[in-house]
Amino acid sequence: MSLPRQSGTYVVVTIVTLLIWILAAAKTRQVETVAGRLDFTVASDSAGDRFQVSPDQIPVTVMLEGPAIAVREARGLLTSAPLTVPLPAEHGRQEIDDLADRIQALDAMRDTGVSILSVEPPRFSVDVTEFVTRTAVTRADIQTTSTVQDVSIAPTEVSVTVPRSLVHELPDRLVVDAIVDPRDVLRLEPGVLHTVDGALQLPDSVRVGGSATIDPPTARVSFQLVARQRRATVPKVRVQVVSSPEDFGLYHVELASPLLADVDIEASPDAIAEVEAGKAQVIAVVHLSTRDKERQLEQKAVSFFAIVRTSGEATPIAGSLKDDPHPMVDLVIRSVE
C-alpha cells in the first residue's frame, strides 16, 4: 500500500517549515544578563605554584548579545564553572580596566559568537605574588635535655619557597631546622639508635613570617639516645648557706628571703620522681667564704642546686631561676660582738 502523493508533499512541507523555524530561531539575536564567576590565573604558571593571585575568584554579571543558540552556549560557559581569565606574569598589583574585553577575547567565549556588551564590575584589581624557590641545608634540632650522639638527617637538602619581595631576607647559606618533639624522645629507650620525624622550620633569625613553605615539610632524624633527662619546675626551693666552720659564732647571716620560687631543674627521671613524690627536696646552695663575711656582702650568687634525700645524700643537678643558673640572693651579714 502506497501513501497518496499529497501525504508526501505534506511531510516535505512540514520538514522544510521546521528547518526554517529552527534557522530563524538560531539567527534571532537576543540580549541576556548572566551571573557567573571569573577565575584569575597567571598564564605562564601552569603548575599553579609560582604565582599566587588574590583574590583568585570574583562574581560577575555579564550582559550577552547574539543568536539564541550562541547566547545559550555562552550562558553554559559562565554558569557551569568559573571562567578562567589569564593574567601577565608580573609581580605586584594589577589593574584590570578592560574586563569585558578580557572575557570577549577568551577562545571559548569567542567561539560561541556572542558579544559582551558589559560586565559588572567593569574593572577589578588583584595582587599577584611571585614565589622564588631556594635550596636549604637541613640540620637536626633535638629539643631535649637528654644526651644524644651519632645524629644524622635525611634529606640533607630541601626547597624553601618565599615571595619575591622577601627573598632578600634569606641568608646566602640557608639552613632549616628539623625540630624533634621532646615528647617523642621521652618515649624512647636509651642505648638504641632511633629514627623520628622532625618538623622543618626556618631559624628565628630568618624573618619571613609564615609566608615561607618548605618541601618536604618534615625530615627523618636518626640518633642514639645515651641518657635521658627530665625537666620540672619546683614551686619553692630553700636557700642553704654553706660556710667555713671556723667562722661559727663570729658572724650572723640572714637571708632576705629563704626561698626561691619556681626554679627549673633538670635531672634523671628517677630523681625528678622522688622530688614530685616528696621523698627528696631541692635546695639552692650559697657558699660564703670568710672574706665574704668580713666584707659583709649584701648579695651572693647561688653556687649550685642539689637534690637532698631523706638519708642526707645530696646530688648536684642543673637548675635555673628565670634562665639564670646562678641567681643572686640578698644577704644581711653582721659581726657578732
C-alpha positions as CSV (number, residue, x, y, z in Angstrom):
1,M,0.0,0.0,0.0
2,S,1.5,3.4,-1.0
3,L,0.8,6.7,0.5
4,P,-1.0,9.3,-1.5
5,R,1.2,11.8,-3.3
6,Q,-0.4,14.6,-1.2
7,S,0.8,13.0,2.1
8,G,4.4,13.0,0.8
9,T,4.1,16.6,0.0
10,Y,2.8,17.4,3.5
11,V,5.8,15.7,5.1
12,V,8.2,17.6,3.0
13,V,6.5,20.9,3.7
14,T,6.5,20.1,7.4
15,I,10.2,19.4,7.5
16,V,11.1,22.5,5.5
17,T,8.9,24.6,7.8
18,L,10.7,23.1,10.9
19,L,14.1,23.8,9.3
20,I,13.1,27.4,8.5
21,W,11.8,27.9,12.1
22,I,15.0,26.5,13.6
23,L,17.2,28.6,11.4
24,A,15.2,31.7,12.2
25,A,15.4,30.9,15.9
26,A,19.2,30.4,15.6
27,K,19.7,33.7,13.8
28,T,17.3,35.7,16.0
29,R,19.5,38.0,18.2
30,Q,18.8,38.4,21.9
31,V,20.2,40.1,24.9
32,E,20.6,38.3,28.2
33,T,22.2,39.0,31.5
34,V,24.0,36.1,33.1
35,A,25.6,35.7,36.6
36,G,28.9,33.8,36.7
37,R,32.4,33.7,38.3
38,L,35.8,34.6,36.9
39,D,39.0,32.7,37.9
40,F,42.2,34.7,37.7
41,T,45.4,32.8,36.9
42,V,48.8,33.7,35.6
43,A,49.0,32.3,32.1
44,S,52.6,31.0,32.3
45,D,52.0,29.3,35.7
46,S,50.6,26.0,34.6
47,A,51.7,24.3,37.8
48,G,50.0,27.0,39.9
49,D,52.8,27.3,42.5
50,R,55.0,30.1,41.2
51,F,52.4,32.8,41.3
52,Q,49.5,33.4,43.6
53,V,46.6,35.7,42.8
54,S,44.5,37.4,45.5
55,P,41.5,37.3,45.2
56,D,41.7,34.5,42.7
57,Q,37.9,34.4,42.0
58,I,35.2,37.1,41.8
59,P,31.4,37.0,41.0
60,V,30.4,38.9,37.9
61,T,27.3,39.8,35.9
62,V,27.8,39.6,32.1
63,M,25.4,41.1,29.5
64,L,25.5,39.0,26.3
65,E,24.1,39.7,22.8
66,G,23.9,37.2,19.9
67,P,21.9,34.5,18.3
68,A,19.8,32.5,20.7
69,I,21.9,29.3,20.3
70,A,25.1,31.3,20.9
71,V,23.7,33.0,24.0
72,R,22.7,29.7,25.4
73,E,26.1,28.3,24.8
74,A,27.8,31.3,26.4
75,R,25.4,31.0,29.4
76,G,26.6,27.5,29.9
77,L,30.2,28.6,29.9
78,L,29.5,31.2,32.6
79,T,27.3,29.1,34.9
80,S,28.8,25.6,34.7
81,A,32.3,26.6,36.1
82,P,34.4,29.7,36.8
83,L,35.7,31.2,33.6
84,T,39.5,31.4,33.6
85,V,41.0,34.8,32.8
86,P,44.8,34.7,32.3
87,L,47.0,37.5,33.7
88,P,50.5,38.5,32.8
89,A,53.4,37.0,34.8
90,E,54.1,40.3,36.7
91,H,54.7,40.5,40.5
92,G,52.6,43.2,42.3
93,R,49.2,44.8,42.0
94,Q,47.5,44.6,38.6
95,E,44.6,46.8,37.5
96,I,42.1,45.1,35.1
97,D,40.3,48.0,33.4
98,D,39.0,46.1,30.4
99,L,37.2,43.2,32.0
100,A,34.6,43.0,29.2
101,D,37.4,42.9,26.5
102,R,39.3,40.2,28.5
103,I,36.2,38.0,28.6
104,Q,35.4,38.6,24.9
105,A,39.0,37.6,23.9
106,L,38.8,34.2,25.6
107,D,38.8,31.5,23.0
108,A,35.9,29.6,24.5
109,M,33.8,32.7,24.6
110,R,34.8,33.9,21.1
111,D,33.9,30.6,19.6
112,T,30.3,31.0,20.8
113,G,29.8,34.0,18.6
114,V,28.3,36.3,21.3
115,S,29.2,39.8,22.0
116,I,30.0,41.0,25.5
117,L,28.0,44.3,26.0
118,S,29.0,45.0,29.6
119,V,30.4,43.4,32.7
120,E,29.6,44.3,36.3
121,P,32.0,45.2,37.9
122,P,33.6,46.7,34.8
123,R,37.1,46.8,36.3
124,F,38.9,45.0,39.1
125,S,42.3,44.9,40.9
126,V,44.2,41.9,42.0
127,D,47.5,41.3,43.8
128,V,49.9,38.9,42.1
129,T,52.6,37.4,44.3
130,E,55.6,35.7,42.6
131,F,57.4,33.0,44.6
132,V,61.1,32.2,44.5
133,T,62.5,28.8,45.5
134,R,65.9,28.4,47.2
135,T,67.7,25.3,48.3
136,A,68.4,24.9,52.1
137,V,70.6,22.6,54.1
138,T,68.9,20.6,56.9
139,R,70.2,20.2,60.4
140,A,68.7,18.4,63.5
141,D,67.4,20.3,66.5
142,I,66.7,17.8,69.2
143,Q,65.0,19.9,71.9
144,T,65.6,17.8,74.9
145,T,67.9,17.6,77.9
146,S,68.8,14.1,77.0
147,T,72.2,13.2,75.8
148,V,72.3,12.1,72.1
149,Q,75.0,11.1,69.7
150,D,75.5,9.9,66.1
151,V,72.9,12.3,64.8
152,S,72.0,12.1,61.1
153,I,69.2,13.6,59.0
154,A,67.5,12.8,55.7
155,P,67.0,14.6,53.3
156,T,70.1,16.7,53.7
157,E,68.6,19.4,51.4
158,V,65.1,20.8,50.9
159,S,63.4,23.5,48.9
160,V,62.3,26.8,50.6
161,T,59.8,29.0,48.7
162,V,59.1,32.6,49.7
163,P,57.5,35.6,48.0
164,R,60.0,37.5,45.8
165,S,59.5,40.6,47.9
166,L,61.0,38.7,50.9
167,V,63.9,36.9,49.2
168,H,66.4,39.5,50.4
169,E,65.6,38.3,54.0
170,L,67.2,34.9,53.3
171,P,70.9,34.5,54.1
172,D,73.3,33.3,51.4
173,R,73.7,30.0,53.2
174,L,70.1,28.9,54.0
175,V,69.6,26.4,56.8
176,V,66.4,24.8,58.1
177,D,66.0,23.0,61.4
178,A,64.3,19.7,61.9
179,I,62.6,20.1,65.3
180,V,62.3,16.9,67.2
181,D,59.5,17.0,69.7
182,P,60.9,16.3,73.2
183,R,57.8,14.2,74.0
184,D,58.9,11.8,71.2
185,V,62.3,11.4,72.9
186,L,60.8,10.7,76.3
187,R,59.2,7.6,74.9
188,L,62.5,6.2,73.6
189,E,64.8,3.7,75.3
190,P,68.4,4.8,75.9
191,G,71.3,2.9,74.2
192,V,69.4,2.3,71.0
193,L,69.6,4.0,67.6
194,H,66.2,5.7,66.9
195,T,64.7,7.5,63.9
196,V,61.9,10.0,64.4
197,D,60.2,12.7,62.3
198,G,61.3,16.3,62.8
199,A,59.2,19.3,61.6
200,L,61.2,21.5,59.3
201,Q,61.2,25.3,60.0
202,L,63.4,28.3,59.4
203,P,65.5,29.6,62.2
204,D,64.1,32.6,64.2
205,S,66.8,34.8,62.7
206,V,65.2,34.5,59.2
207,R,62.4,37.0,59.3
208,V,59.9,36.0,56.6
209,G,57.0,35.3,58.9
210,G,54.7,32.5,57.9
211,S,55.0,33.1,54.2
212,A,57.7,30.5,53.6
213,T,56.9,26.9,52.6
214,I,59.3,24.1,52.9
215,D,59.2,21.0,50.7
216,P,59.2,18.4,52.1
217,P,57.8,19.7,55.4
218,T,59.5,17.1,57.6
219,A,62.8,15.2,57.8
220,R,63.8,11.9,59.3
221,V,66.2,12.4,62.2
222,S,68.3,9.4,63.5
223,F,70.3,9.4,66.7
224,Q,71.4,7.3,69.6
225,L,69.9,8.2,73.0
226,V,72.7,7.9,75.5
227,A,71.0,9.2,78.6
228,R,67.6,10.7,79.3
229,Q,66.9,13.7,81.5
230,R,63.6,15.3,82.6
231,R,62.7,18.8,83.3
232,A,60.5,20.1,86.1
233,T,59.6,23.3,87.9
234,V,59.8,23.3,91.7
235,P,57.5,25.9,93.2
236,K,59.7,26.5,96.3
237,V,63.4,25.9,96.8
238,R,65.1,26.6,100.1
239,V,68.3,28.5,100.1
240,Q,71.1,26.8,102.1
241,V,74.1,28.8,103.2
242,V,77.4,26.9,103.5
243,S,80.4,28.5,105.1
244,S,83.6,27.6,107.0
245,P,83.1,26.1,110.5
246,E,86.0,28.2,111.8
247,D,83.7,31.3,111.5
248,F,81.0,29.8,113.7
249,G,79.9,32.3,116.3
250,L,81.7,35.2,114.7
251,Y,79.1,36.3,112.2
252,H,75.4,36.4,112.0
253,V,74.0,35.7,108.5
254,E,70.4,36.4,107.5
255,L,68.6,35.7,104.2
256,A,66.3,38.4,102.9
257,S,64.2,35.5,101.5
258,P,64.9,31.9,102.5
259,L,63.0,30.6,99.4
260,L,63.3,30.8,95.7
261,A,60.1,30.5,93.7
262,D,59.6,28.5,90.5
263,V,63.0,27.0,90.0
264,D,63.5,25.0,86.8
265,I,65.6,21.8,87.3
266,E,67.0,19.1,85.0
267,A,67.7,15.6,86.4
268,S,67.2,11.9,85.8
269,P,63.6,10.7,85.6
270,D,64.0,8.8,89.0
271,A,65.3,11.9,90.8
272,I,62.5,14.1,89.5
273,A,60.0,11.4,90.6
274,E,61.5,11.5,94.1
275,V,61.0,15.3,94.3
276,E,57.5,15.1,92.9
277,A,56.6,12.3,95.4
278,G,58.0,14.4,98.4
279,K,60.8,11.9,99.0
280,A,63.5,14.4,98.3
281,Q,63.8,18.2,98.2
282,V,65.7,20.7,96.0
283,I,68.0,23.2,97.7
284,A,70.0,26.2,96.4
285,V,73.5,26.2,97.9
286,V,75.1,29.6,98.6
287,H,78.8,29.4,99.7
288,L,80.2,32.1,101.8
289,S,83.9,32.4,102.4
290,T,85.4,34.1,105.4
291,R,86.4,37.0,103.2
292,D,82.7,37.3,102.1
293,K,81.6,37.6,105.7
294,E,84.4,40.1,106.5
295,R,83.2,42.3,103.7
296,Q,79.6,41.8,104.8
297,L,78.4,41.2,101.3
298,E,74.8,42.1,100.6
299,Q,74.4,39.7,97.7
300,K,75.9,36.3,96.7
301,A,75.2,34.1,93.7
302,V,73.8,30.6,94.1
303,S,76.8,28.2,93.7
304,F,74.7,25.2,92.6
305,F,71.4,23.4,93.0
306,A,71.1,20.0,94.6
307,I,68.6,17.2,95.4
308,V,68.7,16.2,99.0
309,R,67.1,12.9,100.0
310,T,65.8,11.9,103.5
311,S,69.0,9.9,104.0
312,G,71.0,13.1,103.7
313,E,72.5,12.2,100.4
314,A,72.8,15.2,98.1
315,T,73.2,15.1,94.3
316,P,74.0,18.3,92.4
317,I,71.7,19.0,89.5
318,A,71.2,21.6,86.8
319,G,68.9,24.3,87.9
320,S,68.0,27.9,87.0
321,L,65.8,30.7,88.1
322,K,64.4,32.6,85.1
323,D,67.1,31.1,82.9
324,D,69.8,32.1,85.3
325,P,71.8,29.1,86.7
326,H,73.4,31.4,89.4
327,P,70.7,33.8,90.6
328,M,71.7,36.3,93.3
329,V,70.5,36.0,96.8
330,D,70.1,39.0,99.2
331,L,72.0,38.8,102.5
332,V,72.4,40.6,105.7
333,I,75.8,39.8,107.5
334,R,76.7,41.2,110.9
335,S,79.7,40.6,113.2
336,V,78.8,39.1,116.5
337,E,80.1,41.4,119.3
